[in-house]
Structure formats: C-alpha cells, structure tokens
Amino acid sequence: MDSQPIEPANVSNQRPVPPQKSDSKRTLAIIGFILGILSLFSWLLPICGFPVAITAVILSALGINSSKGGLAIAGVIMGGIAILLALLNSVLGMFLGLTGYFNNIQF
C-alpha cells in the first residue's frame, strides 16, 4: 500500500483577516472635518459659529484614532481657528457696540 497524506479539501494557506476598525470613528472624523470647513464660514455670526466650531472640534477629537486621522486633525485645527475668529468677532462687536460706534452710522 502506498501511504499518501490526506489533505482536507477546504484548507487554504491564507492568513486570517484581522478585524476591521469600527466605522463609527471614521465617520466622526469625516463629519468633524466637514463641520470644520463649515465653521470657517460661520464664524462671522458668532451665534452660529461657536456651536458649529465646538462640535467640529469634539467630533474630530473623537475620530483622531481612526483610519481618517488626518481629516480629524484638520477638523480640530479648522474648528479651533473658527472658535478664535468667532471669539474675536464677538468681542469686537461688543466693544464697538458699547463705545457707541454704531450710533454714528447713517444709512
């Protein structure tokens, strides 16, 4: 008798696939990036700019450890810039309003 090893029919030599990262962090990074872009335009109205920029920073910070970490970092930076611009805009508006600058404007 010839003794040949018997091989199972469905055996493959491939490595097991590692589990994929959760898509939720990736989604948070993308949404944070988009809100970061929007916050750069909404800072002119501080009542809109602050919430959008703060949301962009929070969502981007939550998504930094995802596969889209670069977008998340960009979202944090853009959101931070928009927070500073909105703060500057609101302080300047309060200063000009309190000094009576807007009282001398004639339409």
C-alpha distances in whole Angstrom, upper triangle without the diagonal:
4,6,9,13,14,18,21,22,26,26,28,29,33,35,37,40,43,46,49,52,54,56,59,60,60,62,65,65,65,68,70,70,71,74,75,75,78,79,80,82,84,85,88,89,88,88,85,84,83,81,79,78,78,75,74,73,72,69,68,68,66,64,64,60,58,57,60,62,64,66,66,68,70,71,72,74,76,77,78,80,81,82,85,86,87,88,91,92,93,95,96,97,99,101,102,103,105,107,108,107,106,109,111,109,110,109
4,6,10,12,15,18,20,23,23,25,26,30,32,34,37,40,43,46,49,52,54,57,58,57,59,62,62,62,65,67,67,68,71,71,72,75,76,77,79,81,82,85,86,85,85,82,81,80,78,76,76,75,72,71,71,69,66,65,65,63,61,61,57,55,54,57,59,61,63,63,65,67,68,69,71,73,74,75,77,78,79,82,83,84,85,88,89,90,92,93,94,96,98,99,100,102,104,105,104,103,106,108,106,107,106
4,7,9,12,16,18,21,20,23,23,27,29,31,34,37,40,43,46,49,51,54,55,54,56,59,59,60,62,64,64,66,68,69,70,72,74,75,77,78,79,83,83,82,82,79,78,77,75,73,73,72,69,68,68,66,63,63,62,60,58,58,54,53,51,55,56,58,60,61,62,64,65,66,68,70,71,72,75,76,77,79,80,81,83,85,86,87,89,90,91,93,95,96,97,99,101,102,101,100,104,105,103,105,103
4,6,9,13,15,18,17,19,20,24,26,28,31,34,37,40,43,46,47,51,51,51,53,56,56,56,59,61,60,62,65,65,66,68,70,71,73,74,76,79,80,79,79,76,75,74,72,70,69,69,66,64,64,63,60,59,59,57,54,54,51,49,48,51,53,55,56,57,59,61,62,63,65,67,67,69,71,72,73,75,77,78,79,81,82,83,85,87,88,89,91,93,94,95,98,99,97,97,100,102,99,101,100
4,6,10,12,15,14,16,17,20,23,24,28,31,33,36,40,42,44,47,48,47,50,52,52,53,56,57,57,59,62,62,63,65,67,68,70,71,73,76,77,76,76,73,71,71,69,66,66,65,63,61,61,59,57,56,56,53,51,51,48,46,44,48,50,52,53,54,56,58,59,60,62,64,64,66,68,69,70,72,74,74,76,78,79,80,82,84,85,86,88,90,90,92,94,96,94,93,97,98,96,98,97
4,7,9,12,12,14,16,19,22,23,26,29,32,35,38,40,42,45,46,46,48,51,51,51,54,56,56,57,60,61,62,64,65,67,69,70,71,75,75,74,74,71,70,69,67,65,64,64,61,60,60,58,55,54,54,52,50,50,46,45,43,47,48,51,52,53,55,57,57,59,61,62,63,65,67,68,69,71,72,73,75,77,78,79,81,82,83,85,87,88,89,91,93,94,93,92,95,97,95,97,95
4,6,9,8,11,12,16,18,19,23,26,28,31,34,37,39,42,43,42,44,47,47,48,50,52,52,54,56,57,58,60,62,63,65,66,67,71,71,70,70,67,66,66,63,61,61,60,57,56,56,54,52,51,51,48,46,46,43,41,39,43,45,47,48,49,51,53,54,55,57,59,59,61,63,64,65,67,69,69,71,73,74,75,77,79,80,81,83,85,85,87,89,90,89,88,92,93,91,93,91
4,6,6,10,12,15,17,18,21,24,26,29,32,34,36,39,40,40,42,45,45,45,48,50,50,51,54,55,56,58,59,61,63,64,65,69,69,68,68,65,64,63,61,59,59,58,55,54,54,52,49,49,49,46,44,44,41,39,38,41,43,45,46,47,49,51,52,53,55,57,57,59,61,62,63,65,67,67,69,71,72,73,75,77,77,79,81,82,83,85,87,88,87,86,89,91,89,91,89
4,6,9,12,14,17,18,20,24,26,28,32,34,35,38,40,39,41,44,44,44,47,49,49,50,52,54,54,56,58,60,61,62,64,67,67,67,66,63,62,62,60,57,58,57,54,53,53,52,48,48,48,46,43,44,41,38,37,40,42,45,45,46,49,50,51,52,55,56,56,58,60,61,62,65,66,66,68,70,71,72,74,76,76,78,80,81,82,84,86,87,86,85,88,90,87,89,87
4,6,10,12,14,14,17,20,22,24,28,30,31,34,36,35,37,40,40,40,43,45,45,46,49,50,51,52,54,56,58,58,60,64,64,63,63,59,59,58,56,54,54,53,50,49,49,48,45,44,45,42,39,40,37,35,33,36,39,41,42,42,45,47,47,49,51,52,52,55,57,57,58,61,62,62,64,67,67,68,70,72,73,74,76,78,78,80,82,83,82,81,84,86,84,85,83
4,7,9,11,12,15,18,21,23,27,29,31,34,35,34,36,39,39,40,42,44,44,46,48,49,50,52,54,55,57,58,60,63,63,63,62,59,58,58,55,53,53,52,50,48,48,47,44,43,43,41,38,39,35,33,32,35,37,39,41,41,43,45,46,47,50,51,51,53,55,56,57,60,61,62,63,65,66,67,69,71,72,73,75,77,77,79,81,83,81,80,84,85,83,85,83
4,6,9,10,13,16,19,21,25,27,29,32,33,32,34,37,37,37,40,42,42,43,46,46,47,49,51,52,54,55,57,60,61,60,60,57,56,55,53,51,51,50,47,46,46,45,42,41,41,39,36,36,33,31,29,32,34,36,38,39,41,42,43,45,47,48,49,51,53,54,55,57,58,59,61,63,64,65,67,69,69,71,73,74,75,77,79,80,79,78,81,83,80,82,81
4,7,9,12,15,18,21,24,27,29,32,32,31,34,37,36,37,40,41,41,43,45,46,47,49,51,52,54,55,56,60,60,60,60,57,55,55,53,50,50,49,47,45,45,44,41,40,40,38,35,35,32,30,28,31,33,35,37,37,39,41,42,43,45,47,48,49,51,53,54,56,57,58,60,62,63,64,66,67,68,70,72,73,74,76,78,79,78,77,81,82,80,82,80
4,6,9,12,15,17,21,23,25,28,29,28,30,33,32,33,36,37,37,39,41,42,43,45,47,48,50,51,53,56,57,56,56,53,51,51,49,47,46,46,43,41,41,40,37,36,36,34,32,31,28,26,24,28,29,31,33,34,36,37,38,40,42,43,44,46,48,49,50,52,54,54,56,58,59,60,62,64,65,66,68,70,70,72,74,75,74,73,77,78,76,78,76
4,6,9,12,15,18,21,23,26,26,25,28,30,30,31,34,35,35,37,39,40,41,43,45,46,48,49,50,54,54,54,54,51,49,49,47,44,44,43,41,39,39,37,35,34,33,31,29,29,25,23,22,25,27,29,31,31,33,35,36,37,39,41,42,43,45,46,47,50,51,52,53,55,57,58,60,61,62,64,66,67,68,70,72,73,72,71,75,76,74,76,75
4,6,9,12,15,18,20,23,24,23,26,28,28,29,32,33,33,35,37,38,39,42,43,44,47,47,49,52,52,52,51,48,47,46,44,42,42,41,38,37,37,35,32,32,31,29,27,27,23,22,20,24,26,28,30,30,32,34,35,36,38,40,40,42,44,45,46,48,50,50,52,54,55,56,58,60,60,62,64,65,66,68,70,71,70,69,73,74,72,74,73
4,6,9,12,15,17,20,20,20,22,25,24,25,28,29,30,32,34,34,36,38,39,41,43,44,45,48,49,48,48,45,44,43,41,39,38,38,35,33,33,32,29,28,28,26,23,24,20,18,17,21,22,25,26,26,28,31,31,32,35,36,37,38,41,41,42,45,46,47,48,51,51,52,54,56,57,58,60,62,63,64,66,68,66,66,69,71,69,71,69
4,6,9,12,15,18,18,17,20,22,22,23,26,27,27,30,32,32,34,36,37,38,41,41,43,46,46,45,45,42,41,40,38,36,36,35,32,31,30,29,26,25,25,23,20,21,17,15,15,18,20,23,24,24,26,28,29,29,32,34,34,35,38,39,39,42,44,44,45,48,49,50,51,53,54,56,58,59,60,61,64,65,64,63,67,68,66,69,67
4,7,9,12,14,15,15,18,19,20,21,23,25,25,27,29,30,32,34,35,36,39,39,40,44,44,43,43,40,39,38,35,34,33,32,29,28,28,26,24,23,23,20,18,19,16,14,13,17,18,22,22,22,24,27,27,28,30,32,32,34,36,37,37,40,42,42,43,46,47,47,49,51,52,53,55,57,57,59,61,63,62,61,64,66,64,66,65
4,6,8,11,12,11,14,16,16,18,20,21,22,24,26,27,28,30,31,33,35,36,37,40,41,40,39,36,35,35,32,30,30,29,26,25,25,24,21,20,20,18,15,16,13,11,10,14,15,18,19,19,21,24,23,25,27,29,29,31,33,33,34,37,38,39,40,43,43,44,46,48,49,50,52,54,54,56,58,60,58,58,61,63,61,63,61
4,6,9,8,9,11,13,13,15,17,18,19,21,23,24,25,27,28,30,32,33,34,37,37,36,36,33,32,31,29,27,27,26,23,22,22,20,17,17,17,14,12,13,10,7,8,11,13,16,16,16,18,21,20,21,24,25,25,27,30,30,31,33,35,35,37,39,40,41,43,45,45,47,49,50,51,53,55,56,55,54,58,59,58,60,59
4,5,6,7,9,11,12,14,15,16,18,20,21,22,24,25,26,29,31,31,32,36,35,34,34,31,30,29,27,25,25,24,21,20,20,18,15,15,16,12,11,13,10,8,10,12,13,17,16,15,18,20,19,20,24,25,24,26,29,29,29,32,34,34,35,38,39,39,41,43,44,45,47,49,49,51,53,54,53,52,56,58,56,58,56
4,6,5,6,9,10,11,12,14,15,17,18,20,21,23,24,26,28,28,30,33,33,32,32,29,28,27,25,23,23,22,19,18,19,17,14,14,15,12,10,12,11,8,9,10,12,15,14,14,17,19,17,19,22,23,22,25,27,27,28,31,32,32,33,36,37,37,39,41,42,43,45,47,47,49,51,52,51,50,53,55,53,55,54
4,5,5,6,9,10,10,12,14,15,16,18,20,21,22,24,26,26,27,31,30,29,29,26,25,24,22,20,20,19,16,15,16,14,11,12,13,10,8,12,11,9,11,11,13,16,14,13,16,18,16,17,21,21,20,23,25,25,25,28,30,29,31,34,34,34,37,39,39,40,43,44,44,46,48,49,49,47,51,53,51,53,51
4,5,5,6,9,10,10,12,14,15,16,19,20,20,23,25,25,26,30,29,28,28,25,24,23,21,19,19,18,15,14,14,12,9,9,10,7,5,8,7,6,8,8,9,13,11,10,13,15,13,14,18,19,18,20,23,23,23,26,27,27,29,31,32,33,35,37,37,38,41,42,43,44,47,48,47,46,50,51,50,52,51
4,5,5,6,9,10,11,13,14,15,17,19,20,22,24,24,26,29,29,28,28,25,24,24,21,19,19,19,16,14,15,14,10,10,11,9,6,8,8,5,6,6,8,11,9,9,12,14,13,14,17,18,18,20,22,22,23,26,27,27,29,32,32,33,35,37,38,39,41,43,43,45,47,48,47,46,50,51,49,51,50
4,5,5,6,8,10,11,12,14,16,17,18,20,22,22,24,27,27,26,26,23,22,22,19,17,17,17,14,12,14,13,9,10,12,10,8,11,12,9,10,9,11,13,10,10,14,14,13,15,18,17,17,20,22,21,22,25,26,26,28,31,31,31,34,36,36,37,40,41,41,43,46,47,45,44,48,49,47,49,48
4,6,5,6,8,10,10,12,14,15,16,18,20,20,21,25,25,24,23,20,19,19,16,14,14,14,11,9,11,9,5,6,9,7,5,9,10,9,11,9,10,12,10,8,12,13,10,12,15,15,14,17,19,19,19,22,24,23,25,28,28,28,31,33,33,34,37,38,38,40,43,44,43,42,45,47,45,47,46
4,6,5,6,9,10,10,13,14,15,17,19,20,21,24,25,24,24,21,19,19,17,15,14,14,12,9,10,10,6,5,8,7,4,7,9,7,9,6,7,9,6,5,8,9,8,10,12,13,12,15,17,17,18,21,22,22,24,27,27,28,30,32,33,34,36,38,38,40,42,43,42,41,45,46,44,47,45
4,5,5,6,9,10,11,13,14,16,18,18,20,23,24,23,24,20,19,19,17,14,14,15,12,10,12,12,9,8,11,11,8,10,12,10,10,7,9,10,6,7,10,10,8,11,14,13,13,16,18,17,19,22,22,23,25,27,27,28,31,32,32,34,37,38,38,40,42,43,42,41,44,46,43,45,44
4,5,5,6,8,10,11,12,14,16,16,18,21,21,21,20,17,16,16,14,11,12,13,10,8,10,10,7,8,11,11,9,12,14,13,14,11,12,13,9,9,12,11,9,11,14,13,12,15,17,16,17,20,21,20,23,25,25,26,29,30,30,32,34,35,36,38,40,41,39,38,42,43,41,43,42
4,5,5,6,9,10,10,12,15,15,16,19,19,19,19,16,14,14,12,10,9,10,7,4,7,8,5,4,8,9,8,10,13,12,14,11,11,11,8,6,9,9,5,8,10,10,9,12,14,13,14,17,18,18,20,22,23,23,26,27,28,29,32,33,33,35,38,39,37,36,40,41,40,42,41
4,5,5,6,9,10,11,13,14,16,19,20,19,20,17,15,15,15,11,10,12,10,7,9,11,8,7,10,12,10,11,14,13,13,10,10,9,6,6,8,6,4,8,9,8,9,12,13,13,15,17,17,18,20,22,22,24,26,27,28,30,32,33,34,36,38,39,37,36,40,41,39,41,40
4,5,5,6,9,10,11,12,15,17,18,18,19,15,14,15,14,10,10,13,11,8,11,13,10,10,13,14,13,14,17,16,16,13,14,13,9,10,12,10,7,11,12,10,10,14,14,13,15,18,18,18,21,22,22,23,26,27,27,29,32,32,33,35,37,38,36,35,38,40,37,39,38
4,5,5,6,9,10,10,12,15,15,15,15,12,10,11,10,6,7,9,7,5,9,10,9,9,12,14,13,15,18,17,18,15,15,15,11,11,12,11,7,10,11,9,8,11,12,10,12,15,15,15,17,20,19,20,23,24,24,26,29,29,30,32,34,35,33,32,36,37,35,37,36
4,5,5,7,9,10,11,14,15,15,16,13,10,11,11,8,6,9,9,5,7,10,10,9,12,14,13,14,17,17,18,14,14,13,10,9,10,8,5,7,8,5,5,8,9,8,10,13,13,13,16,18,18,19,21,23,23,25,27,28,29,31,33,34,32,31,35,36,34,37,35
4,5,5,7,9,11,13,15,15,17,13,11,13,13,10,9,12,12,9,11,14,13,12,15,17,16,17,20,19,20,16,16,14,11,12,12,9,7,10,10,7,8,11,11,9,12,14,13,14,17,18,18,20,23,23,23,26,28,28,29,32,33,34,32,31,35,36,33,35,34
4,5,5,6,9,11,12,13,14,10,9,11,11,7,8,12,11,9,12,14,14,13,17,18,18,19,22,22,22,18,19,17,14,14,15,13,10,12,13,9,9,12,12,9,12,15,13,13,16,18,17,18,21,22,21,24,26,26,27,30,31,32,30,29,32,34,31,33,31
4,5,5,6,9,10,10,11,8,6,8,9,6,5,9,9,8,10,13,13,13,15,18,18,19,22,22,23,19,19,18,15,14,15,12,10,11,11,7,6,9,9,6,8,11,10,9,13,14,13,15,18,19,19,21,23,24,24,27,29,29,28,27,30,32,29,32,31
4,6,6,9,11,11,14,11,8,10,12,9,8,12,13,11,12,16,16,15,17,20,19,20,24,23,24,20,20,18,15,15,15,12,10,12,10,7,7,10,8,5,9,10,9,9,13,13,13,15,18,18,18,21,23,23,24,27,28,29,27,26,30,30,28,31,30
4,6,7,9,11,13,10,8,11,13,10,10,14,14,13,15,18,18,18,20,23,22,23,27,26,27,23,23,21,18,18,18,15,14,15,14,10,11,13,11,8,11,13,10,10,14,14,13,15,18,18,17,20,22,22,23,26,27,27,25,24,28,29,26,28,27
4,5,6,7,9,6,5,8,10,8,8,12,13,12,14,17,17,17,20,22,22,23,27,27,28,24,24,22,19,19,19,17,14,15,15,12,11,13,12,8,10,12,10,8,12,13,11,13,16,16,15,18,21,20,21,24,25,26,24,23,26,27,25,27,26
4,5,5,8,7,4,7,10,9,8,11,13,13,14,17,18,18,20,22,23,23,27,27,29,25,24,23,20,19,19,17,15,15,14,11,10,11,9,6,7,9,6,5,8,9,8,9,13,13,13,15,17,18,18,21,23,23,22,21,24,26,24,26,26
4,6,9,8,7,10,13,12,12,15,17,16,18,20,22,22,24,26,27,27,31,31,32,29,28,26,24,23,23,20,18,19,18,14,14,14,12,9,11,11,8,6,10,10,7,9,12,12,11,14,16,15,16,19,21,21,19,17,21,22,20,23,22
4,5,6,6,9,11,11,12,14,16,16,18,20,21,22,24,26,27,28,31,32,33,29,29,28,25,24,24,22,19,20,19,16,15,16,14,11,11,13,10,7,10,11,8,8,12,12,11,13,16,16,15,18,20,20,19,17,21,22,20,23,22
4,5,5,6,9,10,10,12,14,15,16,18,19,20,22,24,25,26,30,30,32,29,28,27,24,23,23,21,18,18,18,15,13,14,13,10,9,10,9,5,7,9,7,6,10,11,10,12,15,15,15,17,20,20,19,18,22,24,22,25,24
4,6,6,7,9,11,12,13,15,17,18,19,21,22,24,25,27,30,31,33,29,29,28,25,24,24,23,20,19,20,17,15,16,16,12,11,14,12,9,10,13,11,9,13,14,12,13,17,17,16,19,21,22,21,20,23,25,24,26,25
4,6,6,6,9,10,11,12,15,16,17,18,20,22,23,25,28,28,30,26,26,25,22,21,22,20,17,17,18,15,13,15,15,11,11,14,12,9,12,14,12,11,15,16,15,16,20,20,19,22,25,25,24,22,25,27,26,28,27
4,6,5,6,8,10,10,12,14,15,16,18,20,21,22,26,26,28,24,24,23,20,19,19,17,14,14,15,12,9,11,11,7,7,10,9,6,9,12,10,10,14,15,14,16,19,19,20,22,24,25,24,22,26,28,26,28,28
4,6,5,6,8,10,11,12,14,15,16,18,20,21,25,25,27,24,23,23,20,18,19,17,14,14,14,12,9,10,11,8,6,9,9,6,8,11,11,10,13,15,15,16,19,20,20,22,24,25,25,24,27,29,28,30,30
4,6,5,6,8,10,11,12,14,15,17,18,20,23,24,26,23,22,22,20,17,18,18,14,14,15,13,10,12,13,10,9,13,13,10,12,15,15,14,17,19,18,19,22,23,23,25,27,28,28,27,30,32,31,33,32
4,6,5,6,9,10,11,12,14,15,16,18,22,22,23,20,20,20,17,15,16,15,11,12,13,11,8,11,12,9,9,13,13,11,13,16,15,15,18,20,19,21,24,25,25,27,29,30,29,28,31,33,31,33,32
4,5,5,6,9,10,10,12,14,15,16,20,20,22,19,18,18,15,13,14,12,9,9,10,8,5,7,8,6,6,10,10,9,11,14,14,14,17,19,19,20,23,24,24,26,28,30,29,28,31,33,31,34,33
4,5,5,6,9,10,11,12,14,16,19,20,22,19,18,18,16,13,14,14,10,9,11,10,7,8,11,9,7,11,12,11,12,15,16,15,18,20,20,21,24,25,25,27,29,31,30,29,33,35,34,36,36
4,5,5,6,8,10,11,12,14,17,18,20,17,17,17,15,12,14,14,10,10,12,11,8,11,13,11,11,14,15,14,15,19,19,18,21,23,23,24,27,28,28,30,33,34,33,32,35,37,36,38,37
4,6,5,6,8,10,11,12,16,16,18,15,14,14,11,9,10,10,6,7,9,8,6,9,11,10,10,13,14,14,16,18,19,19,22,24,24,25,28,29,29,31,33,35,33,33,36,38,36,39,38
4,6,5,6,9,10,11,14,15,17,15,13,13,12,9,9,10,6,5,8,8,5,7,10,10,9,12,14,14,15,18,19,19,21,23,24,25,27,29,30,31,33,35,34,33,37,39,37,40,39
4,5,5,6,9,10,13,14,17,15,14,15,13,10,11,12,9,8,11,12,9,10,14,13,12,15,17,17,17,21,22,21,23,26,26,27,29,31,32,33,35,37,36,36,39,41,40,42,42
4,5,5,6,9,12,12,15,12,12,13,11,8,10,12,8,8,12,12,10,12,15,15,15,18,19,19,20,23,24,24,26,28,29,30,32,34,34,36,38,39,38,38,41,43,41,44,43
4,5,5,6,10,10,12,10,8,10,8,4,7,8,6,6,9,10,9,11,14,14,14,17,19,19,20,23,24,24,26,28,29,30,32,34,35,36,38,40,39,38,42,43,42,44,43
4,5,5,8,10,13,12,9,11,10,7,7,10,8,7,10,12,10,11,15,15,15,17,20,20,21,23,25,25,27,29,30,31,33,35,35,37,39,41,40,39,43,45,43,46,45
4,6,7,9,12,11,10,13,12,8,10,13,11,10,14,15,13,15,18,18,18,21,23,23,23,26,27,28,29,32,33,33,35,37,38,39,42,43,42,42,45,47,46,48,47
4,6,6,9,8,7,10,9,6,9,11,10,10,13,15,14,16,18,19,19,22,24,24,25,28,29,29,31,33,34,35,37,39,39,41,43,45,44,43,47,48,47,49,48
4,6,8,7,4,8,8,5,6,10,10,9,12,14,14,15,18,19,19,21,23,24,25,27,29,30,31,33,34,35,37,39,40,41,43,45,44,44,47,49,47,50,49
4,7,8,6,10,11,9,10,13,13,13,16,18,18,19,21,23,23,25,27,28,29,31,33,33,35,37,38,39,41,43,44,45,47,49,48,47,51,52,51,53,53
4,5,5,9,10,8,11,13,13,14,17,18,18,20,23,23,24,26,28,29,30,32,33,34,36,38,39,40,42,44,45,46,48,50,48,48,52,53,51,54,53
4,6,8,9,10,12,14,14,16,18,19,20,22,24,25,26,28,29,30,32,34,35,36,38,40,41,42,44,45,46,48,50,51,50,49,53,54,52,55,53
4,5,6,7,9,10,11,13,15,16,17,19,20,21,23,25,26,27,29,31,31,33,35,36,37,39,41,42,43,45,47,48,46,46,49,51,49,51,50
4,5,5,6,9,10,11,12,14,15,16,18,20,21,23,24,25,27,29,30,31,33,35,36,37,39,40,42,43,45,47,45,45,48,50,48,50,49
4,5,5,6,9,10,11,12,14,15,17,18,20,21,23,24,26,27,28,30,32,33,34,36,38,39,40,42,44,45,43,43,47,48,46,48,47
4,5,5,6,9,10,10,12,14,15,16,18,20,21,22,24,26,26,28,30,31,32,34,36,37,38,40,42,43,41,41,44,45,43,46,45
4,5,5,6,9,10,10,12,14,15,16,18,20,21,22,24,25,27,28,30,31,33,34,36,37,39,40,42,40,40,44,45,43,46,45
4,5,5,6,9,10,11,12,14,15,17,18,20,21,23,24,26,27,29,30,32,33,35,36,38,39,41,39,39,43,44,42,45,44
4,5,5,6,8,10,11,12,14,15,16,18,20,21,22,24,26,27,28,30,32,33,34,36,37,39,37,37,41,42,40,42,41
4,5,5,6,8,10,10,12,14,15,16,18,20,21,22,24,25,26,28,30,31,32,34,36,37,36,35,39,40,38,41,40
4,6,5,6,9,10,10,12,14,15,16,18,20,21,22,24,25,27,28,30,31,33,35,36,35,35,38,40,38,41,40
4,5,5,6,9,10,11,12,14,15,17,18,20,21,23,24,26,27,29,30,32,33,35,33,33,37,38,37,39,39
4,5,5,6,9,10,10,12,14,15,16,18,20,21,22,24,26,27,28,30,31,33,31,31,35,36,34,36,36
4,5,5,6,9,10,10,12,14,15,16,18,20,21,22,24,25,27,28,30,31,30,30,33,35,33,36,35
4,5,5,6,9,10,11,12,14,15,17,18,20,21,23,24,26,27,29,30,29,29,33,34,33,36,36
4,5,5,6,9,10,11,12,14,15,16,18,20,21,22,24,26,27,29,27,27,31,32,30,33,33
4,5,5,6,8,10,10,12,14,15,16,18,20,21,22,24,26,27,25,25,29,30,28,31,31
4,5,5,6,9,10,11,12,14,15,16,18,20,21,22,24,26,25,25,28,30,29,32,31
4,6,5,6,9,10,11,12,14,15,16,18,20,21,22,24,23,24,27,28,27,31,31
4,5,5,6,9,10,10,12,14,15,16,18,20,21,23,21,21,25,26,24,28,28
4,5,5,6,9,10,10,12,14,15,16,18,20,21,20,20,23,25,23,26,26
4,5,5,6,8,10,11,12,14,15,16,18,20,19,20,23,25,24,27,28
4,6,5,6,8,10,10,12,14,15,16,18,17,18,21,22,22,25,26
4,6,5,6,9,10,11,12,14,15,17,15,15,19,20,19,22,23
4,5,5,6,9,10,10,12,14,16,15,15,18,20,19,22,23
4,5,5,6,9,10,11,12,14,14,15,18,20,20,23,24
4,5,5,6,8,10,11,12,11,12,15,17,17,20,21
4,5,5,6,9,10,11,10,10,13,15,15,18,19
4,6,5,6,9,10,10,11,13,16,16,20,21
4,5,5,6,9,9,10,13,15,16,19,21
4,6,5,6,5,7,10,11,12,15,17
4,6,5,6,6,8,11,12,15,17
4,5,8,9,10,13,14,18,20
4,6,8,9,11,13,16,19
4,5,5,7,10,13,16
4,5,6,8,11,14
4,5,6,9,11
4,6,8,11
4,6,10
4,7
4
